[in-house]
Each structure stands twice: as structure tokens, then as C-alpha cells.
Amino acid sequence: QVQLVESGGGSVQTGGSLRLSCVTSGYTPTFNTMAWFRQAPGKEREGVAAVSGHYGGGVTAFYADSVQVRFTISRDGAKNAVDLQMNNLQPQDTATYFCAAKPRLLYGLGSLSVATYNAWGQGTRVTVSE
């Protein structure tokens, strides 16, 4: 059984920053792709950022347009871990953020598709006050 555990969520004011972390536990394959999704109340879960690449090699990141300038995703492939640095947070970023992973290479929009992932964390909540 694979577990993904997110941390780093909290409450900040508009313009603030947070760094989310996701680590794995239990039996874990080599996750070639790890990603962050978010879901706000009353909205569908949406892809935020993903990073993909062969173990020990370079990686390619893909971002949703809404966060491309402000957020940065980074991966530690050896540890099956991924972080999300979020800067200049806006009220629209308020959501529960979920970590996802898959032992496949994923690029482009497919890497931000909920349906492609088979491992998920429980989520960490981010609240951005105006």
C-alpha cells in the first residue's frame, strides 16, 4: 500500500508564500511523475503543477496557466518526494492541495489530468485571506 503525505498548508494573507511538501511511505514504486492538484469548495479538482522524468535524469515541469509564474515544483526522485513553492498567493489559490504520483512518464496537459494518477495523498489545506 502506497501512502502520500502532504504538509505545509496553512493560512496566509494575499501576497504571502507557502511551501508544500509531499513524501511517500509504505511500498512505493519509482514514481516518474509527481504532481500537485487542488480543489476548492464547490469546484472540480484541478491540476496545478507536475514534474516528470526518468529516475536519476532530468525532469520536465508543467504548470497550469494560473500558477505558472508564481509556483515552482521540484522533485527528489530518489526519495519519491515533491515540493511546491507557492509565492504571491491570491485568494483564488484557496483550496485543499493534493499530491499525486504515477510510475509513468507524463508530459503536457496529461500530467495535470486527475484520471491519469493512481496514488493520492489526503490533502493539505491552504487558505489565502484578502
N, C-alpha and C positions, 0 to 999 in steps of 0.2 A: 504494500500500500504506500502510495506516494503522498506526501504532505508538503504543501507550500504555505509558508507562514509570512505574512506581511507585517511590517511595523513602520513606525514613523509618522503615522497620521496624527492629526490634531487640529486645533483651531488657530487660525491666523487672521490678521487683518489684510485687507486688499493691499497688494504690493509685497507681501511677505513671501517667505520661502519655506519649503519643507523638503526633506529628503526621505523618500520611501525606500525601504529595503525588503527584499524577498529572499528567503532562504528555504532550502528543501530539507526534508528529513524522511526517514524510512527508506524503503527501497526506491532508488532513483536511477533511471537510465541516464544516458548523456543527453541532456536537453540542448539540441542545436538551436532552438528558438525559444526565447523567453520574452514575455510581453506584459504590458500593463493595460488594463481596461478600467473603466469607471462606469458607475451607474448612479444617476441622480434620482431622487424620488419622482415617480411618475414617468420616467424616461427609460428607453432601452439601454442596455449595456453597450458601450461603445469602446472601440479600440483607441488607445492613447498613443502608445509607442511600442515598438518591437525591435528586438535585436536578434540577428541570426548569423550563423557561420559555423564552419567545421571546428571541432574541438582542437584547440591549440593554434588555430589560424585566425585570420582577420574576421571581422564581423561587419555586417551592414545593418544600419539602423533605419527605421522608417517611422515617421511621425504623422499623426493626424494634423491637418492644417491648423486647427485651433490652438495647438500647443507647440508647433514646430520651432518657434523662436524662443520660447520660454522654458521648455522642458528638455532635459537631456537624459537619455537612457544609457546605462552601462552594464556590462555583463562580466562576471567572473565565471568562465566556463568550467574551470576545474572544480569549483565549488557549487556549480549549478545555482548560482545566485545572480540576482539582478537588482539594480537600484534605479530610482527615478528621482532626479534632481528637478524640483519644481520651483521656478523663480517667477517673480511678478504675478503672484496668484491673484485671480479675479473671482468674484462671487460665482461666476459661471463654472468655475472649477470645483465647486462644492459637490461632493459625491463620495460614494464608497469606492475605493480603488482596489482592484483585484489583480493579483499576479497570476499569470498563466504560462504554461510551458508545454512543449511538444518535442519529441525526439526526431524532428524532421527539419529540413531547411525550408524556410518560408520567407518570401520576399514580397514587397509591394503591398497592395491592399489585402491580399490574402493573409498576411501576417497580423492584420487587425480585425480578422473575422472571428467572431465568437465560436462559430461552428467548427473551426479547424483545431481547436485545442481540447486536449483530453485530461489535463491536470490543472486544477484551480485552487487558489487559496480562499480563505474565508473572508478576506477583505479588511481594509483599514479605512476608517472614515476621515475625510478631510472636509473641514468647514472653513469657508473664507467669508469673513464679515465685511460688509461695506464700510 
